[in-house]
Amino acid sequence: MKLIPIKAAPKEFKEAVLHELGYGSDGKYVLESNGDKHVDPYSNVPVTLDNMIIMPGSVLVLDDNALSIASYIEEHGDIL
Amino acid sequence: MSADPLRDFAAGLAKGAFDWTADKASYYVALLRNHEIAFIGRIDLIREAQELGKVPELQFYREYLTDGRLRLLAWMGLVLRQYESDPLRQEDLHALRDRIRKKYKEDGLHIAQVVQSRILAEVIPPVLSNERDKAAAAVTIEAFLNESGRFCIFVKDKDHIDTRIEEVRVRLMALRPPLFVLFARGSAKSVCNTVVIGLSQRRVEYDIQSRDVFGSLIVILFRKDLLRPRPLG
């Protein structure tokens, strides 16, 4: 598994990746296809372009924090 | 150049050649779906969470915690403790507390703080020695954590002593929990000691044990009628 730091990537690239995954963006937040803010299921916070991480497999867009990371590991195993 | 542009692309990434042009997004997504890459933020957050997820202290707790929510909150308690110990991580500390509260409400944060403060580590051994077996101990420990909002009080230095004593006494009398914990650090320790003296004078039917743990005061109250008789000799 290669871990790629996405924080430094240009906004256009992040938006293109999100588009491929069926999400959008208003320039600050990650948006669902219906325009609602995408909420990290593990920490209940809206995910921003600045603080998003994307986990492999089923491709979860999460907020970058220990609770979300640990929850992902609990559910999917320590594959990172 | 091979016939598979995705393989060529992956090989480039493996050498650290990140191509951030938007038209490569579909390649990255294909690799994500194929479990070959993850897009991460701070590598230290991941490595730290991974390491703390494997420490013996958490493995010990997991022997007594079957509920996934409690296991995760115990893990987060260790992360909070790590952040708390580093003056440069206070922003991380507040951000994590905020996220735990958003997901698991105030009760969930309280449970994580019970682990962060080493209360759980102090509670498990005496519970183990008092219960008939490990399974019974696990039930008591999970119940304590789930009720820790009511049965574990973080005493503050500004607490009104008589009010605290009465609050604890009423909870002990009315709810009769198997165990109850008071925690204090710094100048709140003398307040906590005074509360303990007040409870003793009011003859609560609890066995009271105080411990100094890493500079904090942890007071565990066990219901006397549930204490198993100790073997003679």
Chai-1 contact restraints between the chains, C-beta under 6 A:
chainA,res_idxA,chainB,res_idxB,connection_type,confidence,min_distance_angstrom,max_distance_angstrom,comment,restraint_id
A,K2,B,I37,contact,1.0,0.0,6.0,A-B,restraint_1
A,L3,B,A38,contact,1.0,0.0,6.0,A-B,restraint_2
A,L3,B,I40,contact,1.0,0.0,6.0,A-B,restraint_3
A,I4,B,I37,contact,1.0,0.0,6.0,A-B,restraint_4
A,I4,B,F39,contact,1.0,0.0,6.0,A-B,restraint_5
A,P5,B,I40,contact,1.0,0.0,6.0,A-B,restraint_6
A,I6,B,F39,contact,1.0,0.0,6.0,A-B,restraint_7
A,K7,B,G41,contact,1.0,0.0,6.0,A-B,restraint_8
A,A9,B,W20,contact,1.0,0.0,6.0,A-B,restraint_9
A,P10,B,W20,contact,1.0,0.0,6.0,A-B,restraint_10
A,E12,B,A22,contact,1.0,0.0,6.0,A-B,restraint_11
A,F13,B,W20,contact,1.0,0.0,6.0,A-B,restraint_12
A,F13,B,A22,contact,1.0,0.0,6.0,A-B,restraint_13
A,A16,B,A22,contact,1.0,0.0,6.0,A-B,restraint_14
A,A16,B,A25,contact,1.0,0.0,6.0,A-B,restraint_15
A,V17,B,A25,contact,1.0,0.0,6.0,A-B,restraint_16
A,V17,B,Y28,contact,1.0,0.0,6.0,A-B,restraint_17
A,E20,B,A25,contact,1.0,0.0,6.0,A-B,restraint_18
A,E20,B,S26,contact,1.0,0.0,6.0,A-B,restraint_19
A,E20,B,V29,contact,1.0,0.0,6.0,A-B,restraint_20
A,S43,B,R99,contact,1.0,0.0,6.0,A-B,restraint_21
A,S43,B,K103,contact,1.0,0.0,6.0,A-B,restraint_22
A,N44,B,K102,contact,1.0,0.0,6.0,A-B,restraint_23
A,N44,B,K103,contact,1.0,0.0,6.0,A-B,restraint_24
A,V45,B,K102,contact,1.0,0.0,6.0,A-B,restraint_25
A,I53,B,F39,contact,1.0,0.0,6.0,A-B,restraint_26
A,I53,B,I40,contact,1.0,0.0,6.0,A-B,restraint_27
A,I53,B,G41,contact,1.0,0.0,6.0,A-B,restraint_28
A,I54,B,F39,contact,1.0,0.0,6.0,A-B,restraint_29
A,M55,B,A38,contact,1.0,0.0,6.0,A-B,restraint_30
A,P56,B,L32,contact,1.0,0.0,6.0,A-B,restraint_31
A,P56,B,H35,contact,1.0,0.0,6.0,A-B,restraint_32
A,P56,B,A38,contact,1.0,0.0,6.0,A-B,restraint_33
A,G57,B,H35,contact,1.0,0.0,6.0,A-B,restraint_34
A,V59,B,L32,contact,1.0,0.0,6.0,A-B,restraint_35
A,D64,B,G41,contact,1.0,0.0,6.0,A-B,restraint_36
A,N65,B,R99,contact,1.0,0.0,6.0,A-B,restraint_37
A,A66,B,L45,contact,1.0,0.0,6.0,A-B,restraint_38
A,A66,B,A49,contact,1.0,0.0,6.0,A-B,restraint_39
A,A66,B,V79,contact,1.0,0.0,6.0,A-B,restraint_40
A,A66,B,L96,contact,1.0,0.0,6.0,A-B,restraint_41
A,L67,B,M76,contact,1.0,0.0,6.0,A-B,restraint_42
A,L67,B,R99,contact,1.0,0.0,6.0,A-B,restraint_43
A,L67,B,I100,contact,1.0,0.0,6.0,A-B,restraint_44
A,I69,B,I46,contact,1.0,0.0,6.0,A-B,restraint_45
A,I69,B,A49,contact,1.0,0.0,6.0,A-B,restraint_46
A,A70,B,A49,contact,1.0,0.0,6.0,A-B,restraint_47
A,A70,B,W75,contact,1.0,0.0,6.0,A-B,restraint_48
A,E74,B,L72,contact,1.0,0.0,6.0,A-B,restraint_49
A,L80,B,A38,contact,1.0,0.0,6.0,A-B,restraint_50
A,L80,B,I46,contact,1.0,0.0,6.0,A-B,restraint_51
